[in-house]
Amino acid sequence: MVERALVMSTDESIGSEYVPEKIQSHVASRVQINIPLGSSSYEAERILILQTLASAGNNKAKAAKILGLSRKTLHNKLVSFSQA
């Protein structure tokens, strides 16, 4: 999903039009997530996950649901971010 949004975006940031509706519908406050142009897919995914987690009040179960991930997958990604 992040890779597709990076490829599709022509702006310096990924707009909501490139984020799947199922993710948009879960973010009640419509938090804007800015991913700098030229970011790697790893860095874009990291930004998306960390900012979604913050907008979910650090509730991992809620953030995983918003992102369409299992809680275990989210946990594994968070661990990989802390090791990078």
N, CA, C and O atoms as a GROMACS GRO file, in nm:
protein
  336
    1MET      N    1   0.080  -0.118   0.000
    1MET     CA    2   0.000   0.000   0.000
    1MET      C    3   0.086   0.126   0.000
    1MET      O    4   0.060   0.218  -0.077
    2VAL      N    5   0.187   0.131   0.084
    2VAL     CA    6   0.273   0.248   0.092
    2VAL      C    7   0.350   0.265  -0.039
    2VAL      O    8   0.364   0.377  -0.089
    3GLU      N    9   0.400   0.156  -0.093
    3GLU     CA   10   0.474   0.165  -0.219
    3GLU      C   11   0.386   0.219  -0.330
    3GLU      O   12   0.430   0.301  -0.410
    4ARG      N   13   0.261   0.173  -0.337
    4ARG     CA   14   0.168   0.220  -0.439
    4ARG      C   15   0.144   0.370  -0.423
    4ARG      O   16   0.146   0.444  -0.522
    5ALA      N   17   0.123   0.415  -0.301
    5ALA     CA   18   0.099   0.557  -0.276
    5ALA      C   19   0.220   0.641  -0.315
    5ALA      O   20   0.205   0.750  -0.370
    6LEU      N   21   0.340   0.591  -0.286
    6LEU     CA   22   0.461   0.663  -0.324
    6LEU      C   23   0.473   0.677  -0.476
    6LEU      O   24   0.513   0.782  -0.527
    7VAL      N   25   0.438   0.572  -0.547
    7VAL     CA   26   0.448   0.573  -0.693
    7VAL      C   27   0.341   0.662  -0.753
    7VAL      O   28   0.368   0.735  -0.849
    8MET      N   29   0.221   0.658  -0.699
    8MET     CA   30   0.108   0.731  -0.756
    8MET      C   31   0.113   0.881  -0.728
    8MET      O   32   0.064   0.960  -0.808
    9SER      N   33   0.172   0.921  -0.617
    9SER     CA   34   0.173   1.062  -0.579
    9SER      C   35   0.267   1.143  -0.668
    9SER      O   36   0.380   1.101  -0.696
   10THR      N   37   0.219   1.258  -0.711
   10THR     CA   38   0.302   1.349  -0.789
   10THR      C   39   0.343   1.470  -0.706
   10THR      O   40   0.420   1.555  -0.752
   11ASP      N   41   0.292   1.478  -0.585
   11ASP     CA   42   0.322   1.590  -0.496
   11ASP      C   43   0.439   1.555  -0.405
   11ASP      O   44   0.493   1.444  -0.411
   12GLU      N   45   0.476   1.650  -0.320
   12GLU     CA   46   0.584   1.626  -0.226
   12GLU      C   47   0.540   1.542  -0.107
   12GLU      O   48   0.623   1.496  -0.029
   13SER      N   49   0.410   1.523  -0.092
   13SER     CA   50   0.359   1.438   0.014
   13SER      C   51   0.248   1.351  -0.043
   13SER      O   52   0.191   1.382  -0.148
   14ILE      N   53   0.216   1.244   0.027
   14ILE     CA   54   0.111   1.154  -0.016
   14ILE      C   55  -0.020   1.206   0.039
   14ILE      O   56  -0.039   1.212   0.161
   15GLY      N   57  -0.110   1.244  -0.051
   15GLY     CA   58  -0.240   1.295  -0.008
   15GLY      C   59  -0.336   1.182   0.024
   15GLY      O   60  -0.311   1.066  -0.006
   16SER      N   61  -0.447   1.220   0.087
   16SER     CA   62  -0.545   1.120   0.128
   16SER      C   63  -0.605   1.045   0.010
   16SER      O   64  -0.656   0.935   0.025
   17GLU      N   65  -0.600   1.106  -0.109
   17GLU     CA   66  -0.654   1.037  -0.226
   17GLU      C   67  -0.577   0.911  -0.263
   17GLU      O   68  -0.627   0.829  -0.340
   18TYR      N   69  -0.458   0.895  -0.209
   18TYR     CA   70  -0.377   0.776  -0.236
   18TYR      C   71  -0.383   0.673  -0.124
   18TYR      O   72  -0.321   0.566  -0.134
   19VAL      N   73  -0.456   0.704  -0.019
   19VAL     CA   74  -0.469   0.612   0.096
   19VAL      C   75  -0.600   0.536   0.081
   19VAL      O   76  -0.704   0.598   0.057
   20PRO      N   77  -0.598   0.405   0.096
   20PRO     CA   78  -0.721   0.326   0.079
   20PRO      C   79  -0.835   0.375   0.170
   20PRO      O   80  -0.812   0.419   0.283
   21GLU      N   81  -0.956   0.367   0.119
   21GLU     CA   82  -1.075   0.414   0.191
   21GLU      C   83  -1.088   0.348   0.328
   21GLU      O   84  -1.130   0.412   0.424
   22LYS      N   85  -1.054   0.218   0.338
   22LYS     CA   86  -1.070   0.150   0.467
   22LYS      C   87  -0.982   0.212   0.574
   22LYS      O   88  -1.019   0.210   0.692
   23ILE      N   89  -0.868   0.267   0.536
   23ILE     CA   90  -0.784   0.335   0.634
   23ILE      C   91  -0.839   0.474   0.662
   23ILE      O   92  -0.844   0.516   0.778
   24GLN      N   93  -0.882   0.545   0.558
   24GLN     CA   94  -0.938   0.678   0.577
   24GLN      C   95  -1.059   0.675   0.668
   24GLN      O   96  -1.076   0.764   0.752
   25SER      N   97  -1.144   0.574   0.653
   25SER     CA   98  -1.268   0.569   0.730
   25SER      C   99  -1.244   0.546   0.879
   25SER      O  100  -1.331   0.577   0.960
   26HIS      N  101  -1.130   0.492   0.916
   26HIS     CA  102  -1.100   0.466   1.057
   26HIS      C  103  -1.040   0.588   1.128
   26HIS      O  104  -1.039   0.593   1.251
   27VAL      N  105  -0.992   0.682   1.054
   27VAL     CA  106  -0.926   0.797   1.116
   27VAL      C  107  -1.027   0.911   1.124
   27VAL      O  108  -1.042   0.991   1.032
   28ALA      N  109  -1.097   0.915   1.237
   28ALA     CA  110  -1.207   1.009   1.255
   28ALA      C  111  -1.162   1.154   1.245
   28ALA      O  112  -1.234   1.237   1.189
   29SER      N  113  -1.046   1.185   1.296
   29SER     CA  114  -1.000   1.323   1.298
   29SER      C  115  -0.932   1.363   1.167
   29SER      O  116  -0.891   1.478   1.150
   30ARG      N  117  -0.919   1.269   1.076
   30ARG     CA  118  -0.854   1.296   0.946
   30ARG      C  119  -0.716   1.357   0.964
   30ARG      O  120  -0.685   1.462   0.908
   31VAL      N  121  -0.636   1.291   1.042
   31VAL     CA  122  -0.499   1.334   1.067
   31VAL      C  123  -0.422   1.329   0.936
   31VAL      O  124  -0.431   1.232   0.862
   32GLN      N  125  -0.348   1.434   0.908
   32GLN     CA  126  -0.267   1.438   0.788
   32GLN      C  127  -0.131   1.377   0.817
   32GLN      O  128  -0.066   1.414   0.915
   33ILE      N  129  -0.091   1.284   0.733
   33ILE     CA  130   0.040   1.221   0.746
   33ILE      C  131   0.124   1.263   0.627
   33ILE      O  132   0.090   1.233   0.513
   34ASN      N  133   0.233   1.332   0.653
   34ASN     CA  134   0.321   1.378   0.547
   34ASN      C  135   0.442   1.286   0.534
   34ASN      O  136   0.515   1.263   0.631
   35ILE      N  137   0.461   1.235   0.414
   35ILE     CA  138   0.576   1.150   0.385
   35ILE      C  139   0.658   1.224   0.280
   35ILE      O  140   0.610   1.246   0.169
   36PRO      N  141   0.780   1.262   0.314
   36PRO     CA  142   0.861   1.341   0.223
   36PRO      C  143   0.886   1.270   0.088
   36PRO      O  144   0.906   1.149   0.083
   37LEU      N  145   0.883   1.348  -0.018
   37LEU     CA  146   0.913   1.299  -0.151
   37LEU      C  147   1.053   1.238  -0.150
   37LEU      O  148   1.146   1.296  -0.094
   38GLY      N  149   1.068   1.123  -0.212
   38GLY     CA  150   1.198   1.057  -0.218
   38GLY      C  151   1.223   0.961  -0.103
   38GLY      O  152   1.329   0.899  -0.096
   39SER      N  153   1.126   0.948  -0.012
   39SER     CA  154   1.141   0.854   0.099
   39SER      C  155   1.141   0.711   0.045
   39SER      O  156   1.072   0.681  -0.052
   40SER      N  157   1.218   0.626   0.108
   40SER     CA  158   1.213   0.484   0.071
   40SER      C  159   1.080   0.427   0.117
   40SER      O  160   1.013   0.486   0.202
   41SER      N  161   1.042   0.313   0.062
   41SER     CA  162   0.916   0.251   0.104
   41SER      C  163   0.925   0.212   0.251
   41SER      O  164   0.824   0.217   0.322
   42TYR      N  165   1.042   0.172   0.298
   42TYR     CA  166   1.061   0.137   0.440
   42TYR      C  167   1.034   0.260   0.527
   42TYR      O  168   0.961   0.251   0.626
   43GLU      N  169   1.092   0.374   0.491
   43GLU     CA  170   1.075   0.496   0.569
   43GLU      C  171   0.930   0.545   0.562
   43GLU      O  172   0.876   0.591   0.663
   44ALA      N  173   0.868   0.535   0.445
   44ALA     CA  174   0.728   0.576   0.432
   44ALA      C  175   0.638   0.489   0.519
   44ALA      O  176   0.547   0.540   0.585
   45GLU      N  177   0.663   0.359   0.519
   45GLU     CA  178   0.584   0.268   0.602
   45GLU      C  179   0.606   0.299   0.750
   45GLU      O  180   0.511   0.297   0.828
   46ARG      N  181   0.728   0.328   0.788
   46ARG     CA  182   0.760   0.361   0.926
   46ARG      C  183   0.684   0.486   0.970
   46ARG      O  184   0.625   0.488   1.078
   47ILE      N  185   0.686   0.588   0.888
   47ILE     CA  186   0.615   0.712   0.920
   47ILE      C  187   0.465   0.687   0.932
   47ILE      O  188   0.401   0.732   1.027
   48LEU      N  189   0.409   0.614   0.836
   48LEU     CA  190   0.266   0.584   0.837
   48LEU      C  191   0.226   0.508   0.963
   48LEU      O  192   0.127   0.541   1.028
   49ILE      N  193   0.302   0.406   0.996
   49ILE     CA  194   0.269   0.324   1.114
   49ILE      C  195   0.285   0.403   1.243
   49ILE      O  196   0.196   0.400   1.328
   50LEU      N  197   0.395   0.475   1.259
   50LEU     CA  198   0.417   0.549   1.383
   50LEU      C  199   0.315   0.661   1.402
   50LEU      O  200   0.270   0.684   1.514
   51GLN      N  201   0.280   0.730   1.295
   51GLN     CA  202   0.182   0.838   1.308
   51GLN      C  203   0.041   0.784   1.329
   51GLN      O  204  -0.038   0.845   1.399
   52THR      N  205   0.010   0.670   1.268
   52THR     CA  206  -0.120   0.607   1.292
   52THR      C  207  -0.128   0.561   1.437
   52THR      O  208  -0.231   0.578   1.502
   53LEU      N  209  -0.021   0.502   1.487
   53LEU     CA  210  -0.017   0.459   1.627
   53LEU      C  211  -0.037   0.578   1.720
   53LEU      O  212  -0.112   0.569   1.817
   54ALA      N  213   0.028   0.689   1.692
   54ALA     CA  214   0.012   0.809   1.775
   54ALA      C  215  -0.131   0.860   1.769
   54ALA      O  216  -0.187   0.900   1.872
   55SER      N  217  -0.192   0.860   1.650
   55SER     CA  218  -0.330   0.909   1.638
   55SER      C  219  -0.430   0.816   1.705
   55SER      O  220  -0.541   0.857   1.738
   56ALA      N  221  -0.390   0.690   1.726
   56ALA     CA  222  -0.476   0.593   1.795
   56ALA      C  223  -0.448   0.593   1.945
   56ALA      O  224  -0.492   0.502   2.016
   57GLY      N  225  -0.376   0.693   1.993
   57GLY     CA  226  -0.346   0.701   2.136
   57GLY      C  227  -0.252   0.592   2.183
   57GLY      O  228  -0.261   0.548   2.298
   58ASN      N  229  -0.163   0.547   2.095
   58ASN     CA  230  -0.069   0.438   2.122
   58ASN      C  231  -0.138   0.305   2.152
   58ASN      O  232  -0.079   0.217   2.214
   59ASN      N  233  -0.262   0.292   2.109
   59ASN     CA  234  -0.336   0.167   2.123
   59ASN      C  235  -0.301   0.079   2.003
   59ASN      O  236  -0.348   0.102   1.892
   60LYS      N  237  -0.219  -0.022   2.027
   60LYS     CA  238  -0.169  -0.106   1.917
   60LYS      C  239  -0.279  -0.184   1.848
   60LYS      O  240  -0.275  -0.201   1.726
   61ALA      N  241  -0.377  -0.232   1.923
   61ALA     CA  242  -0.487  -0.306   1.862
   61ALA      C  243  -0.566  -0.216   1.768
   61ALA      O  244  -0.603  -0.257   1.657
   62LYS      N  245  -0.593  -0.094   1.812
   62LYS     CA  246  -0.668   0.001   1.728
   62LYS      C  247  -0.587   0.041   1.605
   62LYS      O  248  -0.641   0.046   1.494
   63ALA      N  249  -0.459   0.069   1.624
   63ALA     CA  250  -0.373   0.108   1.511
   63ALA      C  251  -0.362  -0.006   1.410
   63ALA      O  252  -0.367   0.017   1.290
   64ALA      N  253  -0.348  -0.129   1.459
   64ALA     CA  254  -0.340  -0.245   1.369
   64ALA      C  255  -0.468  -0.258   1.287
   64ALA      O  256  -0.463  -0.287   1.168
   65LYS      N  257  -0.581  -0.237   1.350
   65LYS     CA  258  -0.709  -0.246   1.279
   65LYS      C  259  -0.719  -0.137   1.172
   65LYS      O  260  -0.761  -0.164   1.060
   66ILE      N  261  -0.680  -0.015   1.207
   66ILE     CA  262  -0.683   0.096   1.110
   66ILE      C  263  -0.595   0.063   0.990
   66ILE      O  264  -0.633   0.089   0.876
   67LEU      N  265  -0.477   0.007   1.016
   67LEU     CA  266  -0.381  -0.022   0.910
   67LEU      C  267  -0.411  -0.151   0.834
   67LEU      O  268  -0.350  -0.178   0.730
   68GLY      N  269  -0.504  -0.230   0.886
   68GLY     CA  270  -0.535  -0.356   0.820
   68GLY      C  271  -0.430  -0.463   0.844
   68GLY      O  272  -0.409  -0.551   0.761
   69LEU      N  273  -0.365  -0.454   0.959
   69LEU     CA  274  -0.261  -0.549   0.997
   69LEU      C  275  -0.307  -0.628   1.118
   69LEU      O  276  -0.396  -0.584   1.191
   70SER      N  277  -0.246  -0.744   1.139
   70SER     CA  278  -0.270  -0.813   1.266
   70SER      C  279  -0.188  -0.740   1.373
   70SER      O  280  -0.092  -0.669   1.341
   71ARG      N  281  -0.226  -0.758   1.497
   71ARG     CA  282  -0.152  -0.694   1.606
   71ARG      C  283  -0.009  -0.748   1.610
   71ARG      O  284   0.084  -0.673   1.639
   72LYS      N  285   0.008  -0.874   1.582
   72LYS     CA  286   0.142  -0.936   1.582
   72LYS      C  287   0.229  -0.876   1.471
   72LYS      O  288   0.347  -0.847   1.494
   73THR      N  289   0.171  -0.856   1.352
   73THR     CA  290   0.248  -0.795   1.243
   73THR      C  291   0.288  -0.654   1.279
   73THR      O  292   0.402  -0.613   1.255
   74LEU      N  293   0.195  -0.578   1.338
   74LEU     CA  294   0.229  -0.442   1.381
   74LEU      C  295   0.342  -0.447   1.484
   74LEU      O  296   0.437  -0.369   1.475
   75HIS      N  297   0.332  -0.536   1.579
   75HIS     CA  298   0.438  -0.550   1.680
   75HIS      C  299   0.572  -0.580   1.614
   75HIS      O  300   0.674  -0.519   1.649
   76ASN      N  301   0.573  -0.674   1.520
   76ASN     CA  302   0.699  -0.710   1.452
   76ASN      C  303   0.758  -0.592   1.376
   76ASN      O  304   0.879  -0.572   1.376
   77LYS      N  305   0.672  -0.513   1.313
   77LYS     CA  306   0.721  -0.396   1.240
   77LYS      C  307   0.778  -0.292   1.336
   77LYS      O  308   0.881  -0.231   1.307
   78LEU      N  309   0.713  -0.271   1.449
   78LEU     CA  310   0.763  -0.178   1.548
   78LEU      C  311   0.898  -0.222   1.603
   78LEU      O  312   0.987  -0.139   1.624
   79VAL      N  313   0.914  -0.350   1.625
   79VAL     CA  314   1.042  -0.403   1.672
   79VAL      C  315   1.150  -0.380   1.564
   79VAL      O  316   1.262  -0.340   1.596
   80SER      N  317   1.116  -0.403   1.438
   80SER     CA  318   1.215  -0.381   1.330
   80SER      C  319   1.252  -0.233   1.320
   80SER      O  320   1.367  -0.201   1.287
   81PHE      N  321   1.158  -0.143   1.346
   81PHE     CA  322   1.189   0.000   1.341
   81PHE      C  323   1.285   0.038   1.453
   81PHE      O  324   1.372   0.123   1.433
   82SER      N  325   1.270  -0.023   1.568
   82SER     CA  326   1.358   0.012   1.680
   82SER      C  327   1.499  -0.045   1.662
   82SER      O  328   1.593   0.002   1.725
   83GLN      N  329   1.513  -0.147   1.577
   83GLN     CA  330   1.643  -0.208   1.553
   83GLN      C  331   1.717  -0.142   1.437
   83GLN      O  332   1.837  -0.166   1.418
   84ALA      N  333   1.647  -0.061   1.360
   84ALA     CA  334   1.710   0.002   1.242
   84ALA      C  335   1.790   0.124   1.279
   84ALA      O  336   1.849   0.188   1.191
   0.00000   0.00000   0.00000
